[in-house]
Amino acid sequence: MSDGRHVLVLPDRDAAEEVAAEVAELLGLPEEPRPLRDALAGEDDAEDAQWLVVVEDPGERYDRKALAALTALAEAREGWLERD
């Protein structure tokens, strides 16, 4: 089994904080994932940043239903889900 990770990419900090709280509840996590700022390459302006919510998935235990729910959370806030 491998250790997976799912990254929800969001347009701003507020969206990332909301999603982090919802992800913790949805997946029954002991604590919320911490939103991380990801500056876009070559941009110095704070407005030009994406925010990431990283969900660790050791052993790739989350099923398609859980991944679809993560995708829906991100897309509802103009973001998307990436698998790392």
ChimeraX commands (.cxc) that place a marker at each C-alpha (Angstrom):
marker #1 position 0.00,0.00,0.00 radius 0.5
marker #1 position 1.20,3.48,-0.72 radius 0.5
marker #1 position 0.74,6.70,1.15 radius 0.5
marker #1 position -1.44,9.05,-0.84 radius 0.5
marker #1 position -2.35,12.65,-0.48 radius 0.5
marker #1 position -5.17,14.74,-1.88 radius 0.5
marker #1 position -4.72,18.47,-2.43 radius 0.5
marker #1 position -7.70,20.80,-2.64 radius 0.5
marker #1 position -6.61,23.92,-4.53 radius 0.5
marker #1 position -8.64,27.01,-3.66 radius 0.5
marker #1 position -8.65,30.63,-4.80 radius 0.5
marker #1 position -8.40,32.35,-1.39 radius 0.5
marker #1 position -7.75,31.89,2.30 radius 0.5
marker #1 position -11.39,32.16,3.37 radius 0.5
marker #1 position -12.40,29.36,1.02 radius 0.5
marker #1 position -9.48,27.22,2.22 radius 0.5
marker #1 position -10.39,27.70,5.88 radius 0.5
marker #1 position -14.04,26.81,5.20 radius 0.5
marker #1 position -13.07,23.73,3.22 radius 0.5
marker #1 position -10.57,22.59,5.87 radius 0.5
marker #1 position -13.35,22.60,8.49 radius 0.5
marker #1 position -15.74,20.75,6.18 radius 0.5
marker #1 position -13.10,18.17,5.21 radius 0.5
marker #1 position -12.38,17.38,8.86 radius 0.5
marker #1 position -16.07,16.81,9.52 radius 0.5
marker #1 position -16.69,14.88,6.30 radius 0.5
marker #1 position -13.79,12.48,6.81 radius 0.5
marker #1 position -13.94,12.32,10.61 radius 0.5
marker #1 position -10.42,13.66,11.00 radius 0.5
marker #1 position -9.13,14.31,14.53 radius 0.5
marker #1 position -8.13,17.86,13.52 radius 0.5
marker #1 position -8.62,20.20,10.59 radius 0.5
marker #1 position -5.97,20.24,7.87 radius 0.5
marker #1 position -4.06,23.53,7.94 radius 0.5
marker #1 position -4.55,25.71,4.83 radius 0.5
marker #1 position -1.27,26.55,3.10 radius 0.5
marker #1 position -0.55,29.53,0.85 radius 0.5
marker #1 position 0.95,28.61,-2.52 radius 0.5
marker #1 position 2.29,31.66,-4.38 radius 0.5
marker #1 position 2.01,31.35,-8.13 radius 0.5
marker #1 position 5.35,31.09,-9.91 radius 0.5
marker #1 position 6.86,34.47,-10.67 radius 0.5
marker #1 position 4.27,36.44,-8.71 radius 0.5
marker #1 position 5.13,38.59,-5.71 radius 0.5
marker #1 position 1.68,40.02,-5.09 radius 0.5
marker #1 position -0.25,38.41,-2.23 radius 0.5
marker #1 position -3.35,38.50,-4.41 radius 0.5
marker #1 position -1.68,36.09,-6.83 radius 0.5
marker #1 position -1.76,33.02,-4.64 radius 0.5
marker #1 position -3.67,29.82,-4.36 radius 0.5
marker #1 position -4.50,28.17,-1.06 radius 0.5
marker #1 position -4.09,24.47,-0.50 radius 0.5
marker #1 position -5.77,22.07,1.88 radius 0.5
marker #1 position -3.76,18.85,2.02 radius 0.5
marker #1 position -5.51,15.67,3.09 radius 0.5
marker #1 position -3.19,12.80,3.94 radius 0.5
marker #1 position -4.51,9.41,2.83 radius 0.5
marker #1 position -2.19,6.71,4.20 radius 0.5
marker #1 position -2.92,3.43,2.54 radius 0.5
marker #1 position -5.29,5.20,0.14 radius 0.5
marker #1 position -8.28,4.39,2.33 radius 0.5
marker #1 position -10.69,7.01,0.97 radius 0.5
marker #1 position -13.15,5.58,-1.54 radius 0.5
marker #1 position -14.60,7.13,-4.69 radius 0.5
marker #1 position -17.52,8.56,-2.75 radius 0.5
marker #1 position -15.18,10.42,-0.36 radius 0.5
marker #1 position -13.05,11.69,-3.25 radius 0.5
marker #1 position -16.17,12.86,-5.10 radius 0.5
marker #1 position -17.22,14.74,-1.96 radius 0.5
marker #1 position -13.78,16.40,-1.74 radius 0.5
marker #1 position -14.02,17.37,-5.39 radius 0.5
marker #1 position -17.48,18.86,-4.84 radius 0.5
marker #1 position -16.24,20.88,-1.83 radius 0.5
marker #1 position -13.41,22.37,-3.88 radius 0.5
marker #1 position -15.51,23.04,-6.97 radius 0.5
marker #1 position -18.23,24.77,-4.92 radius 0.5
marker #1 position -15.59,27.40,-4.11 radius 0.5
marker #1 position -14.07,27.67,-7.60 radius 0.5
marker #1 position -11.27,25.24,-6.81 radius 0.5
marker #1 position -10.32,21.69,-7.72 radius 0.5
marker #1 position -8.89,18.48,-6.29 radius 0.5
marker #1 position -5.47,17.11,-7.22 radius 0.5
marker #1 position -3.94,13.81,-6.25 radius 0.5
marker #1 position -0.34,14.09,-5.14 radius 0.5
marker link #1:1,2 radius 0.2
marker link #1:2,3 radius 0.2
marker link #1:3,4 radius 0.2
marker link #1:4,5 radius 0.2
marker link #1:5,6 radius 0.2
marker link #1:6,7 radius 0.2
marker link #1:7,8 radius 0.2
marker link #1:8,9 radius 0.2
marker link #1:9,10 radius 0.2
marker link #1:10,11 radius 0.2
marker link #1:11,12 radius 0.2
marker link #1:12,13 radius 0.2
marker link #1:13,14 radius 0.2
marker link #1:14,15 radius 0.2
marker link #1:15,16 radius 0.2
marker link #1:16,17 radius 0.2
marker link #1:17,18 radius 0.2
marker link #1:18,19 radius 0.2
marker link #1:19,20 radius 0.2
marker link #1:20,21 radius 0.2
marker link #1:21,22 radius 0.2
marker link #1:22,23 radius 0.2
marker link #1:23,24 radius 0.2
marker link #1:24,25 radius 0.2
marker link #1:25,26 radius 0.2
marker link #1:26,27 radius 0.2
marker link #1:27,28 radius 0.2
marker link #1:28,29 radius 0.2
marker link #1:29,30 radius 0.2
marker link #1:30,31 radius 0.2
marker link #1:31,32 radius 0.2
marker link #1:32,33 radius 0.2
marker link #1:33,34 radius 0.2
marker link #1:34,35 radius 0.2
marker link #1:35,36 radius 0.2
marker link #1:36,37 radius 0.2
marker link #1:37,38 radius 0.2
marker link #1:38,39 radius 0.2
marker link #1:39,40 radius 0.2
marker link #1:40,41 radius 0.2
marker link #1:41,42 radius 0.2
marker link #1:42,43 radius 0.2
marker link #1:43,44 radius 0.2
marker link #1:44,45 radius 0.2
marker link #1:45,46 radius 0.2
marker link #1:46,47 radius 0.2
marker link #1:47,48 radius 0.2
marker link #1:48,49 radius 0.2
marker link #1:49,50 radius 0.2
marker link #1:50,51 radius 0.2
marker link #1:51,52 radius 0.2
marker link #1:52,53 radius 0.2
marker link #1:53,54 radius 0.2
marker link #1:54,55 radius 0.2
marker link #1:55,56 radius 0.2
marker link #1:56,57 radius 0.2
marker link #1:57,58 radius 0.2
marker link #1:58,59 radius 0.2
marker link #1:59,60 radius 0.2
marker link #1:60,61 radius 0.2
marker link #1:61,62 radius 0.2
marker link #1:62,63 radius 0.2
marker link #1:63,64 radius 0.2
marker link #1:64,65 radius 0.2
marker link #1:65,66 radius 0.2
marker link #1:66,67 radius 0.2
marker link #1:67,68 radius 0.2
marker link #1:68,69 radius 0.2
marker link #1:69,70 radius 0.2
marker link #1:70,71 radius 0.2
marker link #1:71,72 radius 0.2
marker link #1:72,73 radius 0.2
marker link #1:73,74 radius 0.2
marker link #1:74,75 radius 0.2
marker link #1:75,76 radius 0.2
marker link #1:76,77 radius 0.2
marker link #1:77,78 radius 0.2
marker link #1:78,79 radius 0.2
marker link #1:79,80 radius 0.2
marker link #1:80,81 radius 0.2
marker link #1:81,82 radius 0.2
marker link #1:82,83 radius 0.2
marker link #1:83,84 radius 0.2
view
